[in-house]
Amino acid sequence: MSPIWFPGICDRLFRTVQAWVAAWPRGEVYATRPFLDKGGVIVNIPTMRLVQIPFHAKEFEHMVRILSLVRPKWEVTADMQQIWSKFGQCKPAVGGLRMVPIATFQQDPEEILKALAEARDGKAQLEQQIDAARQGGKGIWE
């Protein structure tokens, strides 16, 4: 089985996604939803924010690859694949980076970070090996 995590590029990707998680509350409001506040007044609360994240092409490519392996059926994985197909259209930045505008719910970047941590720690690869063994008719300890 091929490795999921490549030191260097994936470590830099992990730090970029950590910065994305930290920047999410300061992002531009992309979508709101009406909620009642404590006084009974309807207020629009931001539910999605648009954040401009600087990515190298290889970082984004590895993120899409890892998400496709670790969370293949997650809708954000499909969104990231769609963004990857248009990555070249993103605004260029200094040092070969591209400013990628991504609108997400707050939990999405956090979940991406968890998926990357699973890939880094080998949990995703272990689960894939167990699933392959189960499909081959073997038990977990065989």
C-alpha positions as CSV (number, residue, x, y, z in Angstrom):
1,M,0.0,0.0,0.0
2,S,1.4,3.4,-0.9
3,P,1.9,6.0,1.8
4,I,-0.7,8.6,2.4
5,W,1.5,11.2,4.2
6,F,4.6,12.7,2.7
7,P,6.8,14.6,5.2
8,G,7.6,18.2,4.2
9,I,4.8,19.0,1.7
10,C,2.1,17.5,3.9
11,D,3.5,19.0,7.0
12,R,3.3,22.4,5.3
13,L,-0.2,21.6,4.2
14,F,-1.2,20.8,7.8
15,R,0.1,24.2,9.0
16,T,-1.8,25.9,6.2
17,V,-5.0,24.3,7.2
18,Q,-4.3,25.2,10.8
19,A,-4.0,28.8,9.7
20,W,-7.3,28.4,7.8
21,V,-9.1,27.1,10.9
22,A,-7.7,30.2,12.9
23,A,-8.7,32.6,10.1
24,W,-12.3,31.3,9.6
25,P,-13.9,33.6,12.2
26,R,-12.4,36.6,10.5
27,G,-13.5,35.6,7.0
28,E,-16.0,37.5,4.9
29,V,-19.6,36.5,5.6
30,Y,-20.8,34.3,2.8
31,A,-24.2,33.1,4.1
32,T,-26.4,33.9,7.1
33,R,-29.4,32.3,8.8
34,P,-32.0,34.0,10.9
35,F,-31.9,33.0,14.6
36,L,-33.6,34.4,17.7
37,D,-31.4,36.2,20.2
38,K,-32.0,36.2,23.9
39,G,-34.3,39.2,23.6
40,G,-36.6,37.4,21.2
41,V,-35.4,39.5,18.2
42,I,-34.6,37.8,14.9
43,V,-30.9,38.4,13.9
44,N,-28.9,37.1,11.0
45,I,-26.0,34.9,12.2
46,P,-23.2,34.0,9.8
47,T,-23.2,30.3,9.0
48,M,-20.7,30.3,6.1
49,R,-17.6,32.4,5.7
50,L,-15.3,33.0,2.7
51,V,-11.6,32.8,3.5
52,Q,-8.8,33.5,1.0
53,I,-6.2,30.8,1.8
54,P,-2.7,30.8,0.2
55,F,-1.9,27.4,-1.2
56,H,0.9,26.0,-3.2
57,A,-0.4,23.8,-6.1
58,K,1.2,20.7,-4.6
59,E,-0.3,21.3,-1.2
60,F,-3.8,21.6,-2.6
61,E,-3.2,18.5,-4.7
62,H,-2.1,16.5,-1.7
63,M,-5.1,17.8,0.3
64,V,-7.5,16.6,-2.4
65,R,-5.7,13.2,-2.6
66,I,-5.7,12.7,1.1
67,L,-9.4,13.7,1.5
68,S,-10.3,11.4,-1.4
69,L,-8.7,8.5,0.5
70,V,-9.7,9.3,4.0
71,R,-13.2,10.9,3.5
72,P,-14.3,9.7,0.0
73,K,-18.0,10.2,0.4
74,W,-17.8,13.6,2.2
75,E,-19.4,16.5,0.2
76,V,-16.5,18.8,1.0
77,T,-14.1,16.3,-0.7
78,A,-16.2,16.8,-3.9
79,D,-16.0,20.6,-3.4
80,M,-12.3,20.5,-3.0
81,Q,-11.9,18.4,-6.2
82,Q,-14.0,21.0,-8.0
83,I,-11.8,23.8,-6.7
84,W,-8.7,21.8,-7.7
85,S,-10.0,21.6,-11.3
86,K,-10.1,25.5,-11.3
87,F,-7.0,26.1,-9.2
88,G,-5.1,27.7,-12.0
89,Q,-7.7,30.5,-12.2
90,C,-7.1,31.6,-8.6
91,K,-5.3,34.8,-7.9
92,P,-1.5,34.4,-7.9
93,A,0.4,35.5,-4.8
94,V,4.1,35.8,-3.8
95,G,6.3,32.7,-3.9
96,G,4.2,30.6,-6.2
97,L,1.2,30.6,-4.0
98,R,-2.4,31.1,-5.1
99,M,-5.0,32.7,-3.1
100,V,-7.8,30.2,-3.0
101,P,-11.3,31.6,-2.0
102,I,-13.1,28.8,-0.1
103,A,-16.6,29.3,1.5
104,T,-17.3,26.8,4.2
105,F,-19.1,26.2,7.4
106,Q,-17.0,26.5,10.6
107,Q,-16.7,22.7,11.1
108,D,-15.5,22.0,7.6
109,P,-11.9,23.3,8.0
110,E,-11.7,21.6,11.4
111,E,-12.8,18.3,9.9
112,I,-10.2,18.6,7.1
113,L,-7.6,19.2,9.8
114,K,-8.8,16.0,11.6
115,A,-8.7,14.0,8.3
116,L,-5.1,15.2,7.7
117,A,-4.2,14.3,11.3
118,E,-5.6,10.8,10.7
119,A,-3.5,10.5,7.6
120,R,-0.4,11.8,9.3
121,D,-0.8,9.4,12.3
122,G,-1.5,6.4,10.1
123,K,-5.0,5.8,11.4
124,A,-6.6,6.1,7.9
125,Q,-4.1,3.6,6.4
126,L,-4.7,1.1,9.2
127,E,-8.5,1.3,8.7
128,Q,-8.0,0.8,4.9
129,Q,-5.9,-2.3,5.6
130,I,-8.5,-3.7,8.0
131,D,-11.3,-3.1,5.5
132,A,-9.3,-4.8,2.8
133,A,-8.7,-7.8,5.1
134,R,-12.4,-8.0,5.9
135,Q,-13.3,-8.0,2.2
136,G,-10.9,-10.8,1.7
137,G,-12.8,-12.9,4.3
138,K,-10.2,-12.5,7.1
139,G,-11.0,-11.5,10.7
140,I,-9.3,-8.5,12.3
141,W,-6.6,-10.6,14.0
142,E,-5.8,-13.0,11.2
